[in-house]
Each structure stands twice: as C-alpha cells, then as structure tokens.
Amino acid sequence: MAPQQKGKQGTKGAKQIVEENKATLKFYRNMALGSSTAMVLLNLVFFGLSKVTVLMGIIAVLILAGAVQFMVFMSRPKYSENGSILDSGNDLNMEGGIAE
C-alpha cells in the first residue's frame, strides 16, 4: 500500500501530459503486440491451426487493436497554428483513469 501524501497533488502541465501519454501508449502497444505474438506461438505449438483457433485469434487481435486505438484517440493533443498545445487530450495516467 502506498504511503499517504500530505497536501494536494501537484498539477501537471500540458507538455508533461502529452509526453507521459506517448510513453503510456508505447507501453500498451508493446504489451498488445507481445501478448498477441505469445498467443499465436502458443496456439501453433500446442493446438495447431484450426478454424476456431484462427478465428478467435483474429477476434482477440482486433479487440486489442481497438482498445489501443481508442486510447490513442482519447489522448490525441490539439495544437495551435504556431505549434503550442491548446488541449493535451485526456491524461491516460490519472488515478482511476482508463489506463489503470
């Protein structure tokens, strides 16, 4: 259990949120690719190729891709014409947020 913090939690700037979101998306993308690869390899080794295995694998990969794309959509920042950040998108690392 984490120790109690005294006082209020500091606020994060838009640039920090964008950078943390990029790192979080990279982490979840790598986890999705790794789990999909492991699933395919384990299915090939232990179960072989059957219609059901291939169909379920495709469905699982589509669900993983959809979840990652949803997080990309939610965290997409909006920039002004001069390149400054207008909206940092949703913070994927907030406590109790979607990435938890």
Distance bins in CASP14 RR format, pairs under 12 A and 6 or more apart:
PFRMAT RR
TARGET T0000
AUTHOR 0000-0000-0000
RMODE 2
METHOD distances of the structure
MODEL  1
2 95 0 0 0 0 0 1 0 0 0 0 0
5 95 0 0 0 0 0 1 0 0 0 0 0
9 94 0 0 0 0 1 0 0 0 0 0 0
9 95 0 0 0 0 1 0 0 0 0 0 0
10 16 0 0 0 0 0 1 0 0 0 0 0
11 17 0 0 0 0 1 0 0 0 0 0 0
11 88 0 0 0 0 0 1 0 0 0 0 0
11 91 0 0 0 0 0 1 0 0 0 0 0
11 94 0 0 0 0 0 1 0 0 0 0 0
12 18 0 0 0 0 1 0 0 0 0 0 0
12 19 0 0 0 0 1 0 0 0 0 0 0
12 20 1 0 0 1 0 0 0 0 0 0 0
12 21 0 0 0 0 0 1 0 0 0 0 0
12 88 0 0 0 0 1 0 0 0 0 0 0
12 89 0 0 0 0 0 1 0 0 0 0 0
12 91 1 0 0 1 0 0 0 0 0 0 0
12 92 0 0 0 0 0 1 0 0 0 0 0
12 93 0 0 0 0 1 0 0 0 0 0 0
12 94 0 0 0 0 1 0 0 0 0 0 0
12 95 0 0 0 0 0 1 0 0 0 0 0
13 19 0 0 0 0 1 0 0 0 0 0 0
13 20 0 0 0 0 1 0 0 0 0 0 0
13 21 0 0 0 0 0 1 0 0 0 0 0
13 77 0 0 0 0 0 1 0 0 0 0 0
13 85 0 0 0 0 1 0 0 0 0 0 0
13 88 1 0 0 1 0 0 0 0 0 0 0
13 89 0 0 0 0 0 1 0 0 0 0 0
13 91 0 0 0 0 1 0 0 0 0 0 0
14 20 0 0 0 0 0 1 0 0 0 0 0
14 21 0 0 0 0 0 1 0 0 0 0 0
14 75 0 0 0 0 0 1 0 0 0 0 0
14 77 1 0 0 1 0 0 0 0 0 0 0
14 78 0 0 0 0 0 1 0 0 0 0 0
14 79 0 0 0 0 0 1 0 0 0 0 0
14 80 0 0 0 0 0 1 0 0 0 0 0
14 83 0 0 0 0 0 1 0 0 0 0 0
14 84 0 0 0 0 1 0 0 0 0 0 0
14 85 1 0 1 0 0 0 0 0 0 0 0
14 86 0 0 0 0 1 0 0 0 0 0 0
14 87 1 0 0 1 0 0 0 0 0 0 0
14 88 1 1 0 0 0 0 0 0 0 0 0
14 89 0 0 0 0 1 0 0 0 0 0 0
14 90 0 0 0 0 0 1 0 0 0 0 0
14 91 0 0 0 0 1 0 0 0 0 0 0
15 21 0 0 0 0 0 1 0 0 0 0 0
15 22 0 0 0 0 0 1 0 0 0 0 0
15 77 0 0 0 0 1 0 0 0 0 0 0
15 79 0 0 0 0 0 1 0 0 0 0 0
15 83 0 0 0 0 0 1 0 0 0 0 0
15 84 0 0 0 0 1 0 0 0 0 0 0
15 85 1 0 0 1 0 0 0 0 0 0 0
15 88 1 0 0 1 0 0 0 0 0 0 0
16 22 0 0 0 0 0 1 0 0 0 0 0
16 23 0 0 0 0 0 1 0 0 0 0 0
16 77 0 0 0 0 0 1 0 0 0 0 0
16 85 0 0 0 0 0 1 0 0 0 0 0
16 88 0 0 0 0 1 0 0 0 0 0 0
16 91 0 0 0 0 1 0 0 0 0 0 0
16 93 0 0 0 0 1 0 0 0 0 0 0
17 23 0 0 0 0 0 1 0 0 0 0 0
17 24 0 0 0 0 0 1 0 0 0 0 0
17 74 0 0 0 0 0 1 0 0 0 0 0
17 75 0 0 0 0 1 0 0 0 0 0 0
17 76 0 0 0 0 0 1 0 0 0 0 0
17 77 0 0 0 0 1 0 0 0 0 0 0
17 85 0 0 0 0 1 0 0 0 0 0 0
17 87 0 0 0 0 1 0 0 0 0 0 0
17 88 1 0 1 0 0 0 0 0 0 0 0
17 89 1 0 0 1 0 0 0 0 0 0 0
17 90 0 0 0 0 1 0 0 0 0 0 0
17 91 1 0 1 0 0 0 0 0 0 0 0
17 92 0 0 0 0 1 0 0 0 0 0 0
17 93 1 0 0 1 0 0 0 0 0 0 0
17 94 0 0 0 0 1 0 0 0 0 0 0
18 24 0 0 0 0 0 1 0 0 0 0 0
18 25 0 0 0 0 0 1 0 0 0 0 0
18 75 0 0 0 0 1 0 0 0 0 0 0
18 76 0 0 0 0 1 0 0 0 0 0 0
18 77 1 0 1 0 0 0 0 0 0 0 0
18 78 0 0 0 0 0 1 0 0 0 0 0
18 79 0 0 0 0 1 0 0 0 0 0 0
18 83 0 0 0 0 0 1 0 0 0 0 0
18 84 0 0 0 0 0 1 0 0 0 0 0
18 85 1 0 0 1 0 0 0 0 0 0 0
18 86 0 0 0 0 0 1 0 0 0 0 0
18 87 0 0 0 0 1 0 0 0 0 0 0
18 88 1 0 1 0 0 0 0 0 0 0 0
18 89 1 0 0 1 0 0 0 0 0 0 0
18 90 0 0 0 0 0 1 0 0 0 0 0
18 91 0 0 0 0 1 0 0 0 0 0 0
18 92 0 0 0 0 0 1 0 0 0 0 0
18 93 0 0 0 0 0 1 0 0 0 0 0
19 25 0 0 0 0 0 1 0 0 0 0 0
19 26 0 0 0 0 0 1 0 0 0 0 0
19 75 0 0 0 0 0 1 0 0 0 0 0
19 77 0 0 0 0 0 1 0 0 0 0 0
19 85 0 0 0 0 0 1 0 0 0 0 0
19 88 0 0 0 0 1 0 0 0 0 0 0
19 91 0 0 0 0 0 1 0 0 0 0 0
19 92 0 0 0 0 0 1 0 0 0 0 0
19 93 0 0 0 0 0 1 0 0 0 0 0
20 26 0 0 0 0 0 1 0 0 0 0 0
20 27 0 0 0 0 0 1 0 0 0 0 0
20 75 0 0 0 0 1 0 0 0 0 0 0
20 77 0 0 0 0 0 1 0 0 0 0 0
20 88 0 0 0 0 1 0 0 0 0 0 0
20 89 0 0 0 0 0 1 0 0 0 0 0
20 90 0 0 0 0 0 1 0 0 0 0 0
20 91 1 0 0 1 0 0 0 0 0 0 0
20 92 1 0 0 1 0 0 0 0 0 0 0
20 93 1 0 1 0 0 0 0 0 0 0 0
20 94 0 0 0 0 1 0 0 0 0 0 0
20 99 0 0 0 0 1 0 0 0 0 0 0
21 27 0 0 0 0 0 1 0 0 0 0 0
21 28 0 0 0 0 0 1 0 0 0 0 0
21 71 0 0 0 0 1 0 0 0 0 0 0
21 72 0 0 0 0 1 0 0 0 0 0 0
21 73 0 0 0 0 0 1 0 0 0 0 0
21 74 0 0 0 0 1 0 0 0 0 0 0
21 75 1 0 1 0 0 0 0 0 0 0 0
21 76 0 0 0 0 1 0 0 0 0 0 0
21 77 1 0 0 1 0 0 0 0 0 0 0
21 85 0 0 0 0 0 1 0 0 0 0 0
21 88 1 0 0 1 0 0 0 0 0 0 0
21 89 1 0 0 1 0 0 0 0 0 0 0
21 90 0 0 0 0 1 0 0 0 0 0 0
21 91 1 0 0 1 0 0 0 0 0 0 0
21 92 1 0 1 0 0 0 0 0 0 0 0
21 93 1 0 0 1 0 0 0 0 0 0 0
21 94 0 0 0 0 0 1 0 0 0 0 0
21 98 0 0 0 0 0 1 0 0 0 0 0
21 99 0 0 0 0 1 0 0 0 0 0 0
22 28 0 0 0 0 0 1 0 0 0 0 0
22 29 0 0 0 0 0 1 0 0 0 0 0
22 71 0 0 0 0 0 1 0 0 0 0 0
22 72 0 0 0 0 0 1 0 0 0 0 0
22 75 0 0 0 0 1 0 0 0 0 0 0
22 76 0 0 0 0 0 1 0 0 0 0 0
22 77 0 0 0 0 1 0 0 0 0 0 0
22 88 0 0 0 0 0 1 0 0 0 0 0
22 89 0 0 0 0 0 1 0 0 0 0 0
22 92 0 0 0 0 1 0 0 0 0 0 0
22 93 0 0 0 0 0 1 0 0 0 0 0
23 29 0 0 0 0 0 1 0 0 0 0 0
23 30 0 0 0 0 0 1 0 0 0 0 0
23 75 0 0 0 0 0 1 0 0 0 0 0
23 92 0 0 0 0 1 0 0 0 0 0 0
23 93 0 0 0 0 1 0 0 0 0 0 0
23 99 0 0 0 0 0 1 0 0 0 0 0
24 30 0 0 0 0 0 1 0 0 0 0 0
24 31 0 0 0 0 0 1 0 0 0 0 0
24 68 0 0 0 0 0 1 0 0 0 0 0
24 71 1 0 0 1 0 0 0 0 0 0 0
24 72 0 0 0 0 0 1 0 0 0 0 0
24 74 0 0 0 0 0 1 0 0 0 0 0
24 75 1 0 0 1 0 0 0 0 0 0 0
24 90 0 0 0 0 0 1 0 0 0 0 0
24 91 0 0 0 0 1 0 0 0 0 0 0
24 92 1 0 1 0 0 0 0 0 0 0 0
24 93 1 0 1 0 0 0 0 0 0 0 0
24 94 0 0 0 0 0 1 0 0 0 0 0
24 97 0 0 0 0 0 1 0 0 0 0 0
24 98 0 0 0 0 1 0 0 0 0 0 0
24 99 1 0 1 0 0 0 0 0 0 0 0
24 100 0 0 0 0 0 1 0 0 0 0 0
25 31 0 0 0 0 0 1 0 0 0 0 0
25 32 0 0 0 0 0 1 0 0 0 0 0
25 67 0 0 0 0 0 1 0 0 0 0 0
25 68 1 0 0 1 0 0 0 0 0 0 0
25 69 0 0 0 0 0 1 0 0 0 0 0
25 70 0 0 0 0 0 1 0 0 0 0 0
25 71 1 0 0 1 0 0 0 0 0 0 0
25 72 1 0 0 1 0 0 0 0 0 0 0
25 73 0 0 0 0 0 1 0 0 0 0 0
25 74 0 0 0 0 1 0 0 0 0 0 0
25 75 1 0 0 1 0 0 0 0 0 0 0
25 76 0 0 0 0 0 1 0 0 0 0 0
25 77 0 0 0 0 0 1 0 0 0 0 0
25 89 0 0 0 0 0 1 0 0 0 0 0
25 90 0 0 0 0 0 1 0 0 0 0 0
25 92 1 0 0 1 0 0 0 0 0 0 0
25 93 0 0 0 0 0 1 0 0 0 0 0
25 98 0 0 0 0 0 1 0 0 0 0 0
25 99 0 0 0 0 1 0 0 0 0 0 0
26 32 0 0 0 0 0 1 0 0 0 0 0
26 33 0 0 0 0 0 1 0 0 0 0 0
26 68 0 0 0 0 0 1 0 0 0 0 0
26 71 0 0 0 0 0 1 0 0 0 0 0
26 72 0 0 0 0 0 1 0 0 0 0 0
26 75 0 0 0 0 0 1 0 0 0 0 0
26 92 0 0 0 0 0 1 0 0 0 0 0
27 33 0 0 0 0 0 1 0 0 0 0 0
27 34 0 0 0 0 0 1 0 0 0 0 0
27 68 0 0 0 0 0 1 0 0 0 0 0
27 71 0 0 0 0 0 1 0 0 0 0 0
27 92 0 0 0 0 1 0 0 0 0 0 0
27 93 0 0 0 0 0 1 0 0 0 0 0
27 99 0 0 0 0 1 0 0 0 0 0 0
28 34 0 0 0 0 0 1 0 0 0 0 0
28 35 0 0 0 0 0 1 0 0 0 0 0
28 64 0 0 0 0 1 0 0 0 0 0 0
28 65 0 0 0 0 0 1 0 0 0 0 0
28 66 0 0 0 0 0 1 0 0 0 0 0
28 67 1 0 0 1 0 0 0 0 0 0 0
28 68 1 0 1 0 0 0 0 0 0 0 0
28 69 0 0 0 0 0 1 0 0 0 0 0
28 70 0 0 0 0 0 1 0 0 0 0 0
28 71 1 0 0 1 0 0 0 0 0 0 0
28 72 0 0 0 0 1 0 0 0 0 0 0
28 74 0 0 0 0 0 1 0 0 0 0 0
28 75 0 0 0 0 0 1 0 0 0 0 0
28 92 0 0 0 0 1 0 0 0 0 0 0
28 93 0 0 0 0 0 1 0 0 0 0 0
28 98 0 0 0 0 0 1 0 0 0 0 0
28 99 1 0 0 1 0 0 0 0 0 0 0
28 100 0 0 0 0 0 1 0 0 0 0 0
29 35 0 0 0 0 0 1 0 0 0 0 0
29 36 0 0 0 0 0 1 0 0 0 0 0
29 64 0 0 0 0 1 0 0 0 0 0 0
29 65 0 0 0 0 1 0 0 0 0 0 0
29 66 0 0 0 0 0 1 0 0 0 0 0
29 67 0 0 0 0 0 1 0 0 0 0 0
29 68 1 0 1 0 0 0 0 0 0 0 0
29 69 0 0 0 0 0 1 0 0 0 0 0
29 71 0 0 0 0 1 0 0 0 0 0 0
29 72 0 0 0 0 1 0 0 0 0 0 0
30 36 0 0 0 0 0 1 0 0 0 0 0
30 37 0 0 0 0 0 1 0 0 0 0 0
30 64 0 0 0 0 0 1 0 0 0 0 0
30 68 0 0 0 0 0 1 0 0 0 0 0
31 37 0 0 0 0 0 1 0 0 0 0 0
31 38 0 0 0 0 0 1 0 0 0 0 0
31 64 0 0 0 0 1 0 0 0 0 0 0
31 67 0 0 0 0 0 1 0 0 0 0 0
31 68 0 0 0 0 1 0 0 0 0 0 0
31 71 0 0 0 0 0 1 0 0 0 0 0
31 99 0 0 0 0 0 1 0 0 0 0 0
32 38 0 0 0 0 0 1 0 0 0 0 0
32 39 0 0 0 0 0 1 0 0 0 0 0
32 60 0 0 0 0 1 0 0 0 0 0 0
32 61 0 0 0 0 1 0 0 0 0 0 0
32 62 0 0 0 0 0 1 0 0 0 0 0
32 63 0 0 0 0 1 0 0 0 0 0 0
32 64 1 0 1 0 0 0 0 0 0 0 0
32 65 1 0 0 1 0 0 0 0 0 0 0
32 66 0 0 0 0 1 0 0 0 0 0 0
32 67 1 0 0 1 0 0 0 0 0 0 0
32 68 1 0 1 0 0 0 0 0 0 0 0
32 69 0 0 0 0 0 1 0 0 0 0 0
32 70 0 0 0 0 0 1 0 0 0 0 0
32 71 0 0 0 0 0 1 0 0 0 0 0
32 72 0 0 0 0 0 1 0 0 0 0 0
33 39 0 0 0 0 0 1 0 0 0 0 0
33 40 0 0 0 0 0 1 0 0 0 0 0
33 61 0 0 0 0 1 0 0 0 0 0 0
33 64 0 0 0 0 1 0 0 0 0 0 0
33 65 0 0 0 0 1 0 0 0 0 0 0
33 68 0 0 0 0 1 0 0 0 0 0 0
34 40 0 0 0 0 1 0 0 0 0 0 0
34 41 0 0 0 0 1 0 0 0 0 0 0
34 42 0 0 0 0 0 1 0 0 0 0 0
34 61 0 0 0 0 0 1 0 0 0 0 0
34 64 0 0 0 0 1 0 0 0 0 0 0
35 41 0 0 0 0 0 1 0 0 0 0 0
35 42 0 0 0 0 0 1 0 0 0 0 0
35 57 0 0 0 0 0 1 0 0 0 0 0
35 60 0 0 0 0 1 0 0 0 0 0 0
35 61 0 0 0 0 1 0 0 0 0 0 0
35 63 0 0 0 0 0 1 0 0 0 0 0
35 64 1 0 0 1 0 0 0 0 0 0 0
35 65 0 0 0 0 0 1 0 0 0 0 0
35 67 0 0 0 0 0 1 0 0 0 0 0
35 68 0 0 0 0 0 1 0 0 0 0 0
36 42 0 0 0 0 0 1 0 0 0 0 0
36 43 0 0 0 0 0 1 0 0 0 0 0
36 57 0 0 0 0 1 0 0 0 0 0 0
36 58 0 0 0 0 0 1 0 0 0 0 0
36 59 0 0 0 0 0 1 0 0 0 0 0
36 60 1 0 0 1 0 0 0 0 0 0 0
36 61 1 0 1 0 0 0 0 0 0 0 0
36 62 0 0 0 0 0 1 0 0 0 0 0
36 63 0 0 0 0 0 1 0 0 0 0 0
36 64 1 0 0 1 0 0 0 0 0 0 0
36 65 0 0 0 0 1 0 0 0 0 0 0
36 67 0 0 0 0 0 1 0 0 0 0 0
36 68 0 0 0 0 0 1 0 0 0 0 0
37 43 0 0 0 0 0 1 0 0 0 0 0
37 44 0 0 0 0 0 1 0 0 0 0 0
37 57 0 0 0 0 0 1 0 0 0 0 0
37 60 0 0 0 0 0 1 0 0 0 0 0
37 61 0 0 0 0 0 1 0 0 0 0 0
37 64 0 0 0 0 0 1 0 0 0 0 0
38 44 0 0 0 0 0 1 0 0 0 0 0
38 45 0 0 0 0 0 1 0 0 0 0 0
38 46 0 0 0 0 0 1 0 0 0 0 0
38 57 0 0 0 0 0 1 0 0 0 0 0
38 60 0 0 0 0 0 1 0 0 0 0 0
38 64 0 0 0 0 0 1 0 0 0 0 0
39 45 0 0 0 0 0 1 0 0 0 0 0
39 46 0 0 0 0 0 1 0 0 0 0 0
39 47 0 0 0 0 0 1 0 0 0 0 0
39 53 0 0 0 0 1 0 0 0 0 0 0
39 54 0 0 0 0 0 1 0 0 0 0 0
39 56 0 0 0 0 1 0 0 0 0 0 0
39 57 1 0 0 1 0 0 0 0 0 0 0
39 58 0 0 0 0 0 1 0 0 0 0 0
39 59 0 0 0 0 0 1 0 0 0 0 0
39 60 1 0 0 1 0 0 0 0 0 0 0
39 61 0 0 0 0 1 0 0 0 0 0 0
39 63 0 0 0 0 0 1 0 0 0 0 0
39 64 0 0 0 0 1 0 0 0 0 0 0
40 46 0 0 0 0 0 1 0 0 0 0 0
40 47 0 0 0 0 0 1 0 0 0 0 0
40 48 0 0 0 0 0 1 0 0 0 0 0
40 49 0 0 0 0 0 1 0 0 0 0 0
40 53 0 0 0 0 1 0 0 0 0 0 0
40 54 0 0 0 0 1 0 0 0 0 0 0
40 56 0 0 0 0 0 1 0 0 0 0 0
40 57 1 0 0 1 0 0 0 0 0 0 0
40 58 0 0 0 0 0 1 0 0 0 0 0
40 60 0 0 0 0 1 0 0 0 0 0 0
40 61 0 0 0 0 1 0 0 0 0 0 0
41 47 0 0 0 0 0 1 0 0 0 0 0
41 48 0 0 0 0 0 1 0 0 0 0 0
42 48 0 0 0 0 1 0 0 0 0 0 0
42 53 0 0 0 0 0 1 0 0 0 0 0
42 57 0 0 0 0 0 1 0 0 0 0 0
43 49 1 0 0 1 0 0 0 0 0 0 0
43 50 0 0 0 0 1 0 0 0 0 0 0
43 52 0 0 0 0 0 1 0 0 0 0 0
43 53 1 0 1 0 0 0 0 0 0 0 0
43 54 0 0 0 0 1 0 0 0 0 0 0
43 55 0 0 0 0 0 1 0 0 0 0 0
43 56 0 0 0 0 1 0 0 0 0 0 0
43 57 1 0 0 1 0 0 0 0 0 0 0
43 58 0 0 0 0 0 1 0 0 0 0 0
43 60 0 0 0 0 0 1 0 0 0 0 0
43 61 0 0 0 0 0 1 0 0 0 0 0
44 50 0 0 0 0 0 1 0 0 0 0 0
44 53 0 0 0 0 1 0 0 0 0 0 0
44 54 0 0 0 0 0 1 0 0 0 0 0
44 57 0 0 0 0 0 1 0 0 0 0 0
45 53 0 0 0 0 0 1 0 0 0 0 0
46 53 0 0 0 0 1 0 0 0 0 0 0
47 53 1 0 1 0 0 0 0 0 0 0 0
47 54 0 0 0 0 0 1 0 0 0 0 0
47 56 0 0 0 0 0 1 0 0 0 0 0
47 57 0 0 0 0 0 1 0 0 0 0 0
48 54 0 0 0 0 1 0 0 0 0 0 0
49 55 0 0 0 0 0 1 0 0 0 0 0
49 56 0 0 0 0 0 1 0 0 0 0 0
49 57 0 0 0 0 0 1 0 0 0 0 0
50 56 0 0 0 0 1 0 0 0 0 0 0
50 57 0 0 0 0 0 1 0 0 0 0 0
51 57 0 0 0 0 0 1 0 0 0 0 0
51 58 0 0 0 0 0 1 0 0 0 0 0
52 58 0 0 0 0 0 1 0 0 0 0 0
52 59 0 0 0 0 0 1 0 0 0 0 0
53 59 0 0 0 0 0 1 0 0 0 0 0
53 60 0 0 0 0 0 1 0 0 0 0 0
54 60 0 0 0 0 0 1 0 0 0 0 0
54 61 0 0 0 0 0 1 0 0 0 0 0
55 61 0 0 0 0 0 1 0 0 0 0 0
55 62 0 0 0 0 0 1 0 0 0 0 0
56 62 0 0 0 0 0 1 0 0 0 0 0
56 63 0 0 0 0 0 1 0 0 0 0 0
57 63 0 0 0 0 1 0 0 0 0 0 0
57 64 0 0 0 0 1 0 0 0 0 0 0
57 65 0 0 0 0 0 1 0 0 0 0 0
58 64 0 0 0 0 0 1 0 0 0 0 0
58 65 0 0 0 0 0 1 0 0 0 0 0
59 65 0 0 0 0 0 1 0 0 0 0 0
59 66 0 0 0 0 0 1 0 0 0 0 0
60 66 0 0 0 0 0 1 0 0 0 0 0
60 67 0 0 0 0 0 1 0 0 0 0 0
61 67 0 0 0 0 0 1 0 0 0 0 0
61 68 0 0 0 0 0 1 0 0 0 0 0
62 68 0 0 0 0 0 1 0 0 0 0 0
62 69 0 0 0 0 0 1 0 0 0 0 0
63 69 0 0 0 0 0 1 0 0 0 0 0
63 70 0 0 0 0 0 1 0 0 0 0 0
64 70 0 0 0 0 0 1 0 0 0 0 0
64 71 0 0 0 0 0 1 0 0 0 0 0
65 71 0 0 0 0 0 1 0 0 0 0 0
65 72 0 0 0 0 0 1 0 0 0 0 0
66 72 0 0 0 0 1 0 0 0 0 0 0
66 73 0 0 0 0 1 0 0 0 0 0 0
66 74 0 0 0 0 0 1 0 0 0 0 0
67 73 0 0 0 0 0 1 0 0 0 0 0
67 74 0 0 0 0 0 1 0 0 0 0 0
67 98 0 0 0 0 1 0 0 0 0 0 0
67 99 0 0 0 0 0 1 0 0 0 0 0
68 74 0 0 0 0 0 1 0 0 0 0 0
68 75 0 0 0 0 0 1 0 0 0 0 0
68 92 0 0 0 0 0 1 0 0 0 0 0
68 98 0 0 0 0 0 1 0 0 0 0 0
68 99 0 0 0 0 0 1 0 0 0 0 0
69 75 0 0 0 0 0 1 0 0 0 0 0
69 76 0 0 0 0 0 1 0 0 0 0 0
70 76 0 0 0 0 0 1 0 0 0 0 0
70 90 0 0 0 0 0 1 0 0 0 0 0
70 92 0 0 0 0 0 1 0 0 0 0 0
70 98 0 0 0 0 1 0 0 0 0 0 0
70 99 0 0 0 0 0 1 0 0 0 0 0
71 89 0 0 0 0 0 1 0 0 0 0 0
71 90 0 0 0 0 1 0 0 0 0 0 0
71 91 0 0 0 0 0 1 0 0 0 0 0
71 92 1 0 0 1 0 0 0 0 0 0 0
71 93 0 0 0 0 0 1 0 0 0 0 0
71 97 0 0 0 0 0 1 0 0 0 0 0
71 98 1 0 0 1 0 0 0 0 0 0 0
71 99 1 0 0 1 0 0 0 0 0 0 0
71 100 0 0 0 0 0 1 0 0 0 0 0
72 89 0 0 0 0 0 1 0 0 0 0 0
72 90 0 0 0 0 0 1 0 0 0 0 0
72 92 0 0 0 0 1 0 0 0 0 0 0
72 98 0 0 0 0 0 1 0 0 0 0 0
72 99 0 0 0 0 0 1 0 0 0 0 0
73 89 0 0 0 0 1 0 0 0 0 0 0
73 90 0 0 0 0 1 0 0 0 0 0 0
73 92 0 0 0 0 0 1 0 0 0 0 0
73 98 0 0 0 0 0 1 0 0 0 0 0
74 87 0 0 0 0 0 1 0 0 0 0 0
74 88 0 0 0 0 0 1 0 0 0 0 0
74 89 1 0 0 1 0 0 0 0 0 0 0
74 90 1 0 1 0 0 0 0 0 0 0 0
74 91 0 0 0 0 1 0 0 0 0 0 0
74 92 1 0 0 1 0 0 0 0 0 0 0
74 94 0 0 0 0 0 1 0 0 0 0 0
74 97 0 0 0 0 0 1 0 0 0 0 0
74 98 1 0 0 1 0 0 0 0 0 0 0
74 99 0 0 0 0 1 0 0 0 0 0 0
75 87 0 0 0 0 0 1 0 0 0 0 0
75 88 0 0 0 0 1 0 0 0 0 0 0
75 89 1 0 1 0 0 0 0 0 0 0 0
75 90 1 0 1 0 0 0 0 0 0 0 0
75 91 1 0 0 1 0 0 0 0 0 0 0
75 92 1 0 1 0 0 0 0 0 0 0 0
75 93 0 0 0 0 1 0 0 0 0 0 0
75 94 0 0 0 0 0 1 0 0 0 0 0
75 97 0 0 0 0 0 1 0 0 0 0 0
75 98 0 0 0 0 1 0 0 0 0 0 0
75 99 0 0 0 0 1 0 0 0 0 0 0
76 85 0 0 0 0 0 1 0 0 0 0 0
76 86 0 0 0 0 0 1 0 0 0 0 0
76 87 0 0 0 0 1 0 0 0 0 0 0
76 88 0 0 0 0 1 0 0 0 0 0 0
76 89 1 0 0 1 0 0 0 0 0 0 0
76 90 0 0 0 0 1 0 0 0 0 0 0
76 92 0 0 0 0 0 1 0 0 0 0 0
77 83 0 0 0 0 0 1 0 0 0 0 0
77 84 0 0 0 0 0 1 0 0 0 0 0
77 85 1 0 1 0 0 0 0 0 0 0 0
77 86 1 0 0 1 0 0 0 0 0 0 0
77 87 1 0 0 1 0 0 0 0 0 0 0
77 88 1 0 1 0 0 0 0 0 0 0 0
77 89 1 0 1 0 0 0 0 0 0 0 0
77 90 0 0 0 0 1 0 0 0 0 0 0
77 91 0 0 0 0 0 1 0 0 0 0 0
77 92 0 0 0 0 0 1 0 0 0 0 0
78 84 0 0 0 0 0 1 0 0 0 0 0
78 85 1 0 0 1 0 0 0 0 0 0 0
78 86 1 0 1 0 0 0 0 0 0 0 0
78 87 1 0 1 0 0 0 0 0 0 0 0
78 88 0 0 0 0 1 0 0 0 0 0 0
78 89 1 0 0 1 0 0 0 0 0 0 0
78 90 0 0 0 0 0 1 0 0 0 0 0
79 85 1 0 0 1 0 0 0 0 0 0 0
79 86 1 0 0 1 0 0 0 0 0 0 0
79 87 0 0 0 0 1 0 0 0 0 0 0
79 88 0 0 0 0 0 1 0 0 0 0 0
79 89 0 0 0 0 0 1 0 0 0 0 0
80 86 1 0 1 0 0 0 0 0 0 0 0
80 87 0 0 0 0 1 0 0 0 0 0 0
88 94 0 0 0 0 0 1 0 0 0 0 0
89 98 0 0 0 0 0 1 0 0 0 0 0
90 96 0 0 0 0 0 1 0 0 0 0 0
90 97 0 0 0 0 1 0 0 0 0 0 0
90 98 1 0 0 1 0 0 0 0 0 0 0
90 99 0 0 0 0 1 0 0 0 0 0 0
91 97 0 0 0 0 1 0 0 0 0 0 0
91 98 0 0 0 0 1 0 0 0 0 0 0
91 99 0 0 0 0 1 0 0 0 0 0 0
91 100 0 0 0 0 0 1 0 0 0 0 0
92 98 1 0 0 1 0 0 0 0 0 0 0
92 99 1 0 1 0 0 0 0 0 0 0 0
92 100 0 0 0 0 1 0 0 0 0 0 0
93 99 1 0 0 1 0 0 0 0 0 0 0
93 100 0 0 0 0 1 0 0 0 0 0 0
94 100 0 0 0 0 1 0 0 0 0 0 0
END
